[in-house]
Amino acid sequence: MPADERIASLRSKHAAIENAIDEEEHRPHPDDLRIIELKREKLRIKDEIAGHLDHA
């Protein structure tokens, strides 16, 4: 997969995780552990995007 397609895919996943975090935070009884997991995954993806951009 070319780098630009990989970055686009990662950005899409990042946005989807952001939406999932927002939804979880606005539930009547948010699952704090789920939010932490989602934020960790979001950060991992952000770091991967940054890594691809640094090598471009």
N, C-alpha and C positions, 0 to 999 in steps of 0.2 A: 504494500500500500504506500503510495507516495506520501511524503511528509505533510503536504498541505491537506490531503484527505484525512490523514491521521489526526492532525490538529483540529480539523472541522468536526470529526467524530468525537474527540475528547471534549471540545467545547459544547457539543450537544449533550453529552453525558453530564458535564458540569452543570449546565442549565437545568437538566432534568432533576439532578440531585438538589439543586437550589429550590426547585419547586416542591420536592418531597419534604425538604426541611421546613419550608414555609407552611405546607399543609399540616405537618405534624405539630408544629408550634401553635397552630390555631385550632387544634382539636380540643374538646372539653378537658381531656386528661392526657396531655402529651406524654409520650414515652421518651424520657430523658436519655436512656441508653441508646435508643434508636437514633435520636438526634445526634448524639456523640458519634455513633458509627457513620452516619451520613456526612457529618462535618469532616471526619477523618478521610473518608473516601473523596470528598470534594477537594480537600487539600492535596491528596495524593495526585489527583487528576491535574490540579493547578500546577503542581511541581513538574509533572510529566509534560504539560504544555510548555512551561518555561524552558525545560530541557530541550525540547524540539526547536523552540524559537532561538535558543542560544547557539544551536548547531546549524542554523539555516544561513 
